[in-house]
Amino acid sequence: MAKTRREDMRWHLLSAINLSRPAGIYTEPLLAIVRAVYPDATHQEVRVNLDYLEEREMVRISKDPVDRWTVDLTRTGIDFVEYNIDAQPGVSRPKITQA
């Protein structure tokens, strides 16, 4: 259950960050978006998953002196959310189905 939540949350984060392009987005609105799906989500949980995505080179995180994070997609992140590269383990990207 925790694995599903983590992987699903990462997809929601990537999708929201994609919508913020090219400006990037702070973690506060990302938390609000994630809470639409997981009402008990925490800011720390969002940061942990963003950290994971940064390790996977899918997002770029900028931290200001008051520890506020701004997040943007990398080229790999953009290709992933636009379905231009294969699915990455650790992120539950929905499959595209054709009707």
MOPAC internal coordinates of N, CA, C and O (Angstrom, degrees):
PM7 1SCF
backbone

  N    0.0000 0     0.00 0     0.00 0    0    0    0
  C    1.4515 1     0.00 0     0.00 0    1    0    0
  C    1.5311 1   111.21 1     0.00 0    2    1    0
  O    1.2310 1   120.51 1   136.37 1    3    2    1
  N    1.3433 1   116.63 1   -43.63 1    3    2    1
  C    1.4603 1   120.83 1   179.60 1    5    3    2
  C    1.5263 1   110.77 1   -64.89 1    6    5    3
  O    1.2310 1   120.70 1   141.74 1    7    6    5
  N    1.3304 1   116.27 1   -38.26 1    7    6    5
  C    1.4698 1   120.74 1   179.13 1    9    7    6
  C    1.5229 1   110.14 1   -63.46 1   10    9    7
  O    1.2310 1   120.35 1   134.94 1   11   10    9
  N    1.3141 1   116.93 1   -45.06 1   11   10    9
  C    1.4603 1   121.41 1   179.05 1   13   11   10
  C    1.5248 1   110.36 1   -61.06 1   14   13   11
  O    1.2310 1   120.64 1   135.73 1   15   14   13
  N    1.3188 1   116.39 1   -44.27 1   15   14   13
  C    1.4674 1   120.72 1   179.33 1   17   15   14
  C    1.5234 1   110.98 1   -61.07 1   18   17   15
  O    1.2310 1   120.41 1   131.93 1   19   18   17
  N    1.3357 1   116.83 1   -48.07 1   19   18   17
  C    1.4726 1   120.95 1  -179.95 1   21   19   18
  C    1.5174 1   111.24 1   -58.05 1   22   21   19
  O    1.2310 1   120.90 1   129.83 1   23   22   21
  N    1.3261 1   115.88 1   -50.17 1   23   22   21
  C    1.4608 1   120.57 1  -175.10 1   25   23   22
  C    1.5270 1   111.28 1   -67.57 1   26   25   23
  O    1.2310 1   120.38 1   142.53 1   27   26   25
  N    1.3075 1   116.88 1   -37.47 1   27   26   25
  C    1.4696 1   121.25 1   177.59 1   29   27   26
  C    1.5329 1   110.45 1   -68.07 1   30   29   27
  O    1.2310 1   120.82 1   137.59 1   31   30   29
  N    1.3175 1   116.03 1   -42.41 1   31   30   29
  C    1.4605 1   120.61 1   179.38 1   33   31   30
  C    1.5296 1   110.19 1   -61.17 1   34   33   31
  O    1.2310 1   120.28 1   140.10 1   35   34   33
  N    1.3045 1   117.07 1   -39.90 1   35   34   33
  C    1.4760 1   120.32 1   179.51 1   37   35   34
  C    1.5219 1   110.73 1   -62.54 1   38   37   35
  O    1.2310 1   120.36 1   141.39 1   39   38   37
  N    1.3275 1   116.93 1   -38.61 1   39   38   37
  C    1.4605 1   119.14 1   178.45 1   41   39   38
  C    1.5326 1   110.31 1   -65.62 1   42   41   39
  O    1.2310 1   120.45 1   136.31 1   43   42   41
  N    1.3158 1   116.75 1   -43.69 1   43   42   41
  C    1.4674 1   119.96 1   178.38 1   45   43   42
  C    1.5300 1   110.92 1   -61.81 1   46   45   43
  O    1.2310 1   120.54 1   140.57 1   47   46   45
  N    1.3135 1   116.58 1   -39.43 1   47   46   45
  C    1.4681 1   119.62 1   178.07 1   49   47   46
  C    1.5211 1   110.41 1   -63.86 1   50   49   47
  O    1.2310 1   120.18 1   132.84 1   51   50   49
  N    1.3147 1   117.25 1   -47.16 1   51   50   49
  C    1.4681 1   120.02 1  -179.95 1   53   51   50
  C    1.5250 1   111.09 1   -61.31 1   54   53   51
  O    1.2310 1   120.32 1   138.15 1   55   54   53
  N    1.3174 1   116.98 1   -41.85 1   55   54   53
  C    1.4733 1   120.51 1  -179.87 1   57   55   54
  C    1.5245 1   110.87 1   -63.50 1   58   57   55
  O    1.2310 1   120.20 1   137.32 1   59   58   57
  N    1.3190 1   117.23 1   -42.68 1   59   58   57
  C    1.4687 1   120.92 1   179.85 1   61   59   58
  C    1.5205 1   110.90 1   -67.45 1   62   61   59
  O    1.2310 1   120.32 1   138.44 1   63   62   61
  N    1.3006 1   116.99 1   -41.56 1   63   62   61
  C    1.4667 1   120.10 1   179.12 1   65   63   62
  C    1.5191 1   109.58 1   -64.33 1   66   65   63
  O    1.2310 1   120.51 1   143.03 1   67   66   65
  N    1.3132 1   116.64 1   -36.97 1   67   66   65
  C    1.4747 1   120.09 1   177.94 1   69   67   66
  C    1.5274 1   110.82 1   -60.33 1   70   69   67
  O    1.2310 1   120.42 1   141.05 1   71   70   69
  N    1.3242 1   116.80 1   -38.95 1   71   70   69
  C    1.4666 1   120.13 1   179.96 1   73   71   70
  C    1.5289 1   111.89 1   -68.94 1   74   73   71
  O    1.2310 1   120.09 1   158.67 1   75   74   73
  N    1.3090 1   117.43 1   -21.33 1   75   74   73
  C    1.4641 1   120.84 1  -178.29 1   77   75   74
  C    1.5253 1   112.69 1   -85.79 1   78   77   75
  O    1.2310 1   120.19 1   174.14 1   79   78   77
  N    1.3090 1   117.25 1    -5.86 1   79   78   77
  C    1.4624 1   120.34 1  -177.47 1   81   79   78
  C    1.5176 1   111.34 1   -62.93 1   82   81   79
  O    1.2310 1   118.85 1   -35.93 1   83   82   81
  N    1.3053 1   119.80 1   144.07 1   83   82   81
  C    1.4596 1   127.96 1     4.39 1   85   83   82
  C    1.5240 1   113.87 1   -93.61 1   86   85   83
  O    1.2310 1   119.54 1  -175.80 1   87   86   85
  N    1.3256 1   118.49 1     4.20 1   87   86   85
  C    1.4617 1   120.29 1  -172.53 1   89   87   86
  C    1.5232 1   113.58 1   -77.95 1   90   89   87
  O    1.2310 1   119.15 1   151.12 1   91   90   89
  N    1.3358 1   119.23 1   -28.88 1   91   90   89
  C    1.4579 1   120.79 1  -172.13 1   93   91   90
  C    1.5161 1   109.39 1    89.34 1   94   93   91
  O    1.2310 1   120.39 1    -1.75 1   95   94   93
  N    1.3130 1   116.85 1   178.25 1   95   94   93
  C    1.4608 1   120.27 1  -174.49 1   97   95   94
  C    1.5204 1   109.68 1  -151.19 1   98   97   95
  O    1.2310 1   120.89 1   -34.99 1   99   98   97
  N    1.3370 1   115.91 1   145.01 1   99   98   97
  C    1.4735 1   120.59 1   174.89 1  101   99   98
  C    1.5259 1   109.21 1   -77.46 1  102  101   99
  O    1.2310 1   121.19 1   -17.03 1  103  102  101
  N    1.3158 1   115.32 1   162.97 1  103  102  101
  C    1.4614 1   119.85 1  -179.08 1  105  103  102
  C    1.5288 1   112.61 1   -72.37 1  106  105  103
  O    1.2310 1   119.56 1   156.65 1  107  106  105
  N    1.3253 1   118.45 1   -23.35 1  107  106  105
  C    1.4676 1   119.92 1  -178.45 1  109  107  106
  C    1.5343 1   111.63 1   -61.12 1  110  109  107
  O    1.2310 1   119.10 1   129.30 1  111  110  109
  N    1.3421 1   119.32 1   -50.70 1  111  110  109
  C    1.4721 1   117.88 1   176.73 1  113  111  110
  C    1.5279 1   112.57 1   -66.95 1  114  113  111
  O    1.2310 1   120.50 1   150.88 1  115  114  113
  N    1.3324 1   116.64 1   -29.12 1  115  114  113
  C    1.4749 1   118.38 1   176.49 1  117  115  114
  C    1.5284 1   110.34 1   -63.97 1  118  117  115
  O    1.2310 1   120.40 1   140.78 1  119  118  117
  N    1.3169 1   116.84 1   -39.22 1  119  118  117
  C    1.4696 1   119.57 1   177.51 1  121  119  118
  C    1.5246 1   110.48 1   -62.25 1  122  121  119
  O    1.2310 1   120.10 1   137.91 1  123  122  121
  N    1.3226 1   117.41 1   -42.09 1  123  122  121
  C    1.4689 1   120.32 1   179.23 1  125  123  122
  C    1.5342 1   110.49 1   -61.78 1  126  125  123
  O    1.2310 1   120.44 1   140.35 1  127  126  125
  N    1.3111 1   116.77 1   -39.65 1  127  126  125
  C    1.4721 1   121.02 1   179.18 1  129  127  126
  C    1.5291 1   110.27 1   -65.98 1  130  129  127
  O    1.2310 1   120.79 1   133.93 1  131  130  129
  N    1.3127 1   116.09 1   -46.07 1  131  130  129
  C    1.4683 1   120.18 1   180.00 1  133  131  130
  C    1.5291 1   110.55 1   -63.72 1  134  133  131
  O    1.2310 1   120.54 1   143.21 1  135  134  133
  N    1.3323 1   116.57 1   -36.79 1  135  134  133
  C    1.4694 1   119.45 1   179.63 1  137  135  134
  C    1.5227 1   112.65 1   -68.35 1  138  137  135
  O    1.2310 1   119.60 1   163.05 1  139  138  137
  N    1.3147 1   118.37 1   -16.95 1  139  138  137
  C    1.4649 1   120.26 1   173.73 1  141  139  138
  C    1.5317 1   109.91 1   -64.79 1  142  141  139
  O    1.2310 1   120.75 1   152.57 1  143  142  141
  N    1.3171 1   116.17 1   -27.43 1  143  142  141
  C    1.4654 1   121.72 1  -179.92 1  145  143  142
  C    1.5262 1   110.58 1  -101.28 1  146  145  143
  O    1.2310 1   120.89 1   137.21 1  147  146  145
  N    1.3287 1   115.90 1   -42.79 1  147  146  145
  C    1.4658 1   121.92 1  -178.54 1  149  147  146
  C    1.5235 1   107.88 1  -122.74 1  150  149  147
  O    1.2310 1   119.60 1   -90.95 1  151  150  149
  N    1.3307 1   118.37 1    89.05 1  151  150  149
  C    1.4735 1   121.55 1  -174.91 1  153  151  150
  C    1.5288 1   114.57 1   -56.92 1  154  153  151
  O    1.2310 1   120.01 1   157.41 1  155  154  153
  N    1.3169 1   117.60 1   -22.59 1  155  154  153
  C    1.4634 1   120.00 1  -178.57 1  157  155  154
  C    1.5299 1   112.95 1   -94.88 1  158  157  155
  O    1.2310 1   120.17 1  -172.19 1  159  158  157
  N    1.3200 1   117.28 1     7.81 1  159  158  157
  C    1.4713 1   120.57 1  -179.69 1  161  159  158
  C    1.5265 1   110.38 1   -62.03 1  162  161  159
  O    1.2310 1   121.29 1   -31.89 1  163  162  161
  N    1.3235 1   115.14 1   148.11 1  163  162  161
  C    1.4618 1   120.66 1  -179.20 1  165  163  162
  C    1.5276 1   110.17 1  -116.53 1  166  165  163
  O    1.2310 1   121.72 1   -18.53 1  167  166  165
  N    1.3218 1   114.31 1   161.47 1  167  166  165
  C    1.4600 1   119.87 1   176.92 1  169  167  166
  C    1.5272 1   110.47 1   -61.24 1  170  169  167
  O    1.2310 1   120.84 1   140.93 1  171  170  169
  N    1.3165 1   116.01 1   -39.07 1  171  170  169
  C    1.4644 1   120.35 1   178.17 1  173  171  170
  C    1.5319 1   111.01 1   -62.49 1  174  173  171
  O    1.2310 1   120.17 1   139.86 1  175  174  173
  N    1.3062 1   117.29 1   -40.14 1  175  174  173
  C    1.4626 1   121.08 1   179.36 1  177  175  174
  C    1.5324 1   110.30 1   -64.04 1  178  177  175
  O    1.2310 1   120.59 1   138.81 1  179  178  177
  N    1.3298 1   116.48 1   -41.19 1  179  178  177
  C    1.4657 1   119.98 1   177.12 1  181  179  178
  C    1.5211 1   109.58 1   -61.74 1  182  181  179
  O    1.2310 1   120.49 1   135.18 1  183  182  181
  N    1.3223 1   116.67 1   -44.82 1  183  182  181
  C    1.4667 1   119.65 1  -179.13 1  185  183  182
  C    1.5290 1   112.02 1   -64.47 1  186  185  183
  O    1.2310 1   120.34 1   140.66 1  187  186  185
  N    1.3091 1   116.96 1   -39.34 1  187  186  185
  C    1.4702 1   119.66 1   178.82 1  189  187  186
  C    1.5283 1   110.11 1   -62.09 1  190  189  187
  O    1.2310 1   120.62 1   137.36 1  191  190  189
  N    1.3299 1   116.43 1   -42.64 1  191  190  189
  C    1.4620 1   119.14 1  -179.94 1  193  191  190
  C    1.5238 1   111.60 1   -71.52 1  194  193  191
  O    1.2310 1   119.75 1   145.74 1  195  194  193
  N    1.3200 1   118.09 1   -34.26 1  195  194  193
  C    1.4694 1   120.24 1   175.11 1  197  195  194
  C    1.5274 1   110.25 1   -66.01 1  198  197  195
  O    1.2310 1   120.75 1   140.68 1  199  198  197
  N    1.3153 1   116.18 1   -39.32 1  199  198  197
  C    1.4595 1   120.38 1   177.25 1  201  199  198
  C    1.5311 1   110.23 1   -60.17 1  202  201  199
  O    1.2310 1   120.85 1   137.79 1  203  202  201
  N    1.3271 1   115.98 1   -42.21 1  203  202  201
  C    1.4666 1   120.37 1   176.83 1  205  203  202
  C    1.5288 1   110.34 1   -60.16 1  206  205  203
  O    1.2310 1   120.72 1   134.29 1  207  206  205
  N    1.3244 1   116.23 1   -45.71 1  207  206  205
  C    1.4712 1   120.03 1  -178.79 1  209  207  206
  C    1.5271 1   111.55 1   -65.94 1  210  209  207
  O    1.2310 1   120.64 1   148.34 1  211  210  209
  N    1.3257 1   116.39 1   -31.66 1  211  210  209
  C    1.4686 1   119.03 1   176.17 1  213  211  210
  C    1.5317 1   109.85 1   -68.98 1  214  213  211
  O    1.2310 1   120.45 1   139.77 1  215  214  213
  N    1.3266 1   116.74 1   -40.23 1  215  214  213
  C    1.4701 1   119.90 1   177.04 1  217  215  214
  C    1.5221 1   111.16 1   -61.10 1  218  217  215
  O    1.2310 1   120.77 1   148.84 1  219  218  217
  N    1.3262 1   116.13 1   -31.16 1  219  218  217
  C    1.4692 1   121.56 1   177.75 1  221  219  218
  C    1.5209 1   112.14 1   -84.73 1  222  221  219
  O    1.2310 1   120.49 1  -175.52 1  223  222  221
  N    1.3439 1   116.67 1     4.48 1  223  222  221
  C    1.4654 1   123.89 1   178.85 1  225  223  222
  C    1.5254 1   112.37 1    59.59 1  226  225  223
  O    1.2310 1   121.09 1  -144.43 1  227  226  225
  N    1.3341 1   115.51 1    35.57 1  227  226  225
  C    1.4594 1   120.53 1   177.49 1  229  227  226
  C    1.5289 1   111.67 1  -102.29 1  230  229  227
  O    1.2310 1   120.11 1   156.03 1  231  230  229
  N    1.3278 1   117.39 1   -23.97 1  231  230  229
  C    1.4601 1   121.04 1   175.82 1  233  231  230
  C    1.5259 1   109.25 1  -131.81 1  234  233  231
  O    1.2310 1   122.29 1   -18.83 1  235  234  233
  N    1.3179 1   113.23 1   161.17 1  235  234  233
  C    1.4636 1   121.38 1   175.19 1  237  235  234
  C    1.5278 1   106.00 1  -120.73 1  238  237  235
  O    1.2310 1   120.44 1   -52.49 1  239  238  237
  N    1.3293 1   116.75 1   127.51 1  239  238  237
  C    1.4560 1   121.97 1  -177.64 1  241  239  238
  C    1.5189 1   108.92 1  -110.92 1  242  241  239
  O    1.2310 1   120.94 1   -50.02 1  243  242  241
  N    1.3294 1   115.81 1   129.98 1  243  242  241
  C    1.4647 1   121.42 1   173.27 1  245  243  242
  C    1.5179 1   106.93 1  -113.01 1  246  245  243
  O    1.2310 1   120.95 1   -49.18 1  247  246  245
  N    1.3338 1   115.79 1   130.82 1  247  246  245
  C    1.4659 1   120.57 1  -178.79 1  249  247  246
  C    1.5144 1   108.20 1  -114.30 1  250  249  247
  O    1.2310 1   120.80 1   -52.86 1  251  250  249
  N    1.3552 1   116.08 1   127.14 1  251  250  249
  C    1.4608 1   118.82 1   179.10 1  253  251  250
  C    1.5341 1   109.82 1   -89.71 1  254  253  251
  O    1.2310 1   119.95 1    -5.41 1  255  254  253
  N    1.3267 1   117.71 1   174.59 1  255  254  253
  C    1.4741 1   120.24 1  -175.54 1  257  255  254
  C    1.5290 1   114.67 1   -61.36 1  258  257  255
  O    1.2310 1   119.58 1   158.26 1  259  258  257
  N    1.3326 1   118.40 1   -21.74 1  259  258  257
  C    1.4702 1   119.54 1   178.15 1  261  259  258
  C    1.5292 1   111.43 1   -98.29 1  262  261  259
  O    1.2310 1   121.26 1  -159.60 1  263  262  261
  N    1.3410 1   115.20 1    20.40 1  263  262  261
  C    1.4637 1   123.16 1   176.09 1  265  263  262
  C    1.5276 1   113.24 1    64.66 1  266  265  263
  O    1.2310 1   120.60 1  -148.13 1  267  266  265
  N    1.3057 1   116.46 1    31.87 1  267  266  265
  C    1.4674 1   120.28 1   173.21 1  269  267  266
  C    1.5197 1   107.27 1   -93.33 1  270  269  267
  O    1.2310 1   120.89 1   -48.17 1  271  270  269
  N    1.3240 1   115.90 1   131.83 1  271  270  269
  C    1.4591 1   120.35 1  -176.01 1  273  271  270
  C    1.5219 1   110.57 1  -101.46 1  274  273  271
  O    1.2310 1   121.08 1   -44.36 1  275  274  273
  N    1.3314 1   115.53 1   135.64 1  275  274  273
  C    1.4624 1   122.92 1   169.90 1  277  275  274
  C    1.5205 1   106.46 1  -113.62 1  278  277  275
  O    1.2310 1   120.73 1   -44.15 1  279  278  277
  N    1.3201 1   116.20 1   135.85 1  279  278  277
  C    1.4557 1   120.41 1  -174.43 1  281  279  278
  C    1.5213 1   109.74 1  -124.45 1  282  281  279
  O    1.2310 1   121.17 1   -39.93 1  283  282  281
  N    1.3258 1   115.36 1   140.07 1  283  282  281
  C    1.4614 1   121.72 1   176.41 1  285  283  282
  C    1.5275 1   107.88 1  -139.62 1  286  285  283
  O    1.2310 1   120.63 1   -21.94 1  287  286  285
  N    1.3167 1   116.39 1   158.06 1  287  286  285
  C    1.4644 1   119.85 1   178.44 1  289  287  286
  C    1.5231 1   110.26 1   -82.01 1  290  289  287
  O    1.2310 1   121.05 1   -32.83 1  291  290  289
  N    1.3155 1   115.60 1   147.17 1  291  290  289
  C    1.4615 1   121.59 1   169.95 1  293  291  290
  C    1.5370 1   107.45 1   -88.52 1  294  293  291
  O    1.2310 1   121.18 1    -1.82 1  295  294  293
  N    1.3129 1   115.35 1   178.18 1  295  294  293
  C    1.4671 1   119.08 1   177.04 1  297  295  294
  C    1.5276 1   109.95 1   -59.65 1  298  297  295
  O    1.2310 1   120.20 1   138.79 1  299  298  297
  N    1.3283 1   117.23 1   -41.21 1  299  298  297
  C    1.4700 1   121.07 1   178.80 1  301  299  298
  C    1.5263 1   110.77 1   -63.17 1  302  301  299
  O    1.2310 1   120.33 1   138.81 1  303  302  301
  N    1.3290 1   116.97 1   -41.19 1  303  302  301
  C    1.4583 1   120.66 1   178.31 1  305  303  302
  C    1.5205 1   111.95 1   -63.29 1  306  305  303
  O    1.2310 1   120.84 1   137.76 1  307  306  305
  N    1.3232 1   115.99 1   -42.24 1  307  306  305
  C    1.4666 1   119.65 1   178.58 1  309  307  306
  C    1.5247 1   109.90 1   -63.74 1  310  309  307
  O    1.2310 1   120.38 1   132.87 1  311  310  309
  N    1.3250 1   116.88 1   -47.13 1  311  310  309
  C    1.4695 1   119.77 1   179.40 1  313  311  310
  C    1.5274 1   111.23 1   -60.45 1  314  313  311
  O    1.2310 1   120.52 1   144.38 1  315  314  313
  N    1.3324 1   116.61 1   -35.62 1  315  314  313
  C    1.4611 1   120.06 1  -179.72 1  317  315  314
  C    1.5204 1   111.36 1   -68.09 1  318  317  315
  O    1.2310 1   119.78 1   131.47 1  319  318  317
  N    1.3309 1   118.03 1   -48.53 1  319  318  317
  C    1.4719 1   119.51 1  -177.74 1  321  319  318
  C    1.5272 1   111.56 1   -70.64 1  322  321  319
  O    1.2310 1   120.54 1   157.11 1  323  322  321
  N    1.3318 1   116.58 1   -22.89 1  323  322  321
  C    1.4614 1   119.57 1   177.83 1  325  323  322
  C    1.5331 1   112.00 1   -92.67 1  326  325  323
  O    1.2310 1   120.35 1  -170.31 1  327  326  325
  N    1.3189 1   116.94 1     9.69 1  327  326  325
  C    1.4659 1   123.81 1   176.75 1  329  327  326
  C    1.5300 1   111.96 1    59.34 1  330  329  327
  O    1.2310 1   120.38 1  -145.25 1  331  330  329
  N    1.3181 1   116.87 1    34.75 1  331  330  329
  C    1.4595 1   120.37 1   177.75 1  333  331  330
  C    1.5207 1   112.92 1   -94.98 1  334  333  331
  O    1.2310 1   120.60 1   169.07 1  335  334  333
  N    1.3409 1   116.47 1   -10.93 1  335  334  333
  C    1.4633 1   120.83 1   175.40 1  337  335  334
  C    1.5237 1   108.00 1  -128.93 1  338  337  335
  O    1.2310 1   121.28 1   -17.39 1  339  338  337
  N    1.3210 1   115.15 1   162.61 1  339  338  337
  C    1.4692 1   120.36 1  -178.92 1  341  339  338
  C    1.5258 1   110.99 1   -62.38 1  342  341  339
  O    1.2310 1   121.59 1   -23.20 1  343  342  341
  N    1.3199 1   114.55 1   156.80 1  343  342  341
  C    1.4632 1   120.70 1   178.01 1  345  343  342
  C    1.5171 1   109.82 1   -59.10 1  346  345  343
  O    1.2310 1   121.10 1   -38.69 1  347  346  345
  N    1.3287 1   115.50 1   141.31 1  347  346  345
  C    1.4523 1   122.42 1   179.46 1  349  347  346
  C    1.5271 1   108.71 1   -99.47 1  350  349  347
  O    1.2310 1   119.67 1   -41.28 1  351  350  349
  N    1.3270 1   118.23 1   138.72 1  351  350  349
  C    1.4679 1   118.57 1   174.12 1  353  351  350
  C    1.5227 1   109.68 1   -64.01 1  354  353  351
  O    1.2310 1   120.46 1   -33.14 1  355  354  353
  N    1.3214 1   116.72 1   146.86 1  355  354  353
  C    1.4586 1   121.04 1   178.06 1  357  355  354
  C    1.5102 1   113.57 1    95.18 1  358  357  355
  O    1.2310 1   120.10 1   174.75 1  359  358  357
  N    1.3271 1   117.42 1    -5.25 1  359  358  357
  C    1.4661 1   121.60 1   178.59 1  361  359  358
  C    1.5188 1   107.13 1  -134.39 1  362  361  359
  O    1.2310 1   120.38 1   -53.01 1  363  362  361
  N    1.3309 1   116.87 1   126.99 1  363  362  361
  C    1.4683 1   119.53 1  -177.67 1  365  363  362
  C    1.5228 1   110.71 1   -93.53 1  366  365  363
  O    1.2310 1   121.32 1  -103.99 1  367  366  365
  N    1.3129 1   115.08 1    76.01 1  367  366  365
  C    1.4661 1   120.67 1   176.84 1  369  367  366
  C    1.5245 1   108.85 1   -73.58 1  370  369  367
  O    1.2310 1   119.97 1   -50.71 1  371  370  369
  N    1.3348 1   117.66 1   129.29 1  371  370  369
  C    1.4669 1   119.38 1   178.76 1  373  371  370
  C    1.5313 1   110.81 1   -62.54 1  374  373  371
  O    1.2310 1   121.36 1   -32.66 1  375  374  373
  N    1.3157 1   115.01 1   147.34 1  375  374  373
  C    1.4629 1   119.54 1   177.43 1  377  375  374
  C    1.5121 1   109.15 1   -80.40 1  378  377  375
  O    1.2310 1   121.25 1   -34.64 1  379  378  377
  N    1.3170 1   115.21 1   145.36 1  379  378  377
  C    1.4608 1   119.75 1   175.47 1  381  379  378
  C    1.5193 1   107.25 1   -85.48 1  382  381  379
  O    1.2310 1   121.34 1   -51.98 1  383  382  381
  N    1.3153 1   115.05 1   128.02 1  383  382  381
  C    1.4568 1   119.47 1   176.64 1  385  383  382
  C    1.5245 1   108.37 1  -119.06 1  386  385  383
  O    1.2310 1   121.00 1   -34.61 1  387  386  385
  N    1.2933 1   115.70 1   145.39 1  387  386  385
  C    1.4600 1   119.84 1   179.06 1  389  387  386
  C    1.5145 1   108.65 1  -106.61 1  390  389  387
  O    1.2310 1   121.07 1   -50.27 1  391  390  389
  N    1.2925 1   115.56 1   129.73 1  391  390  389
  C    1.4593 1   120.68 1  -179.60 1  393  391  390
  C    1.5127 1   111.14 1   -83.89 1  394  393  391
  O    1.2310 1   120.10 1   180.00 1  395  394  393

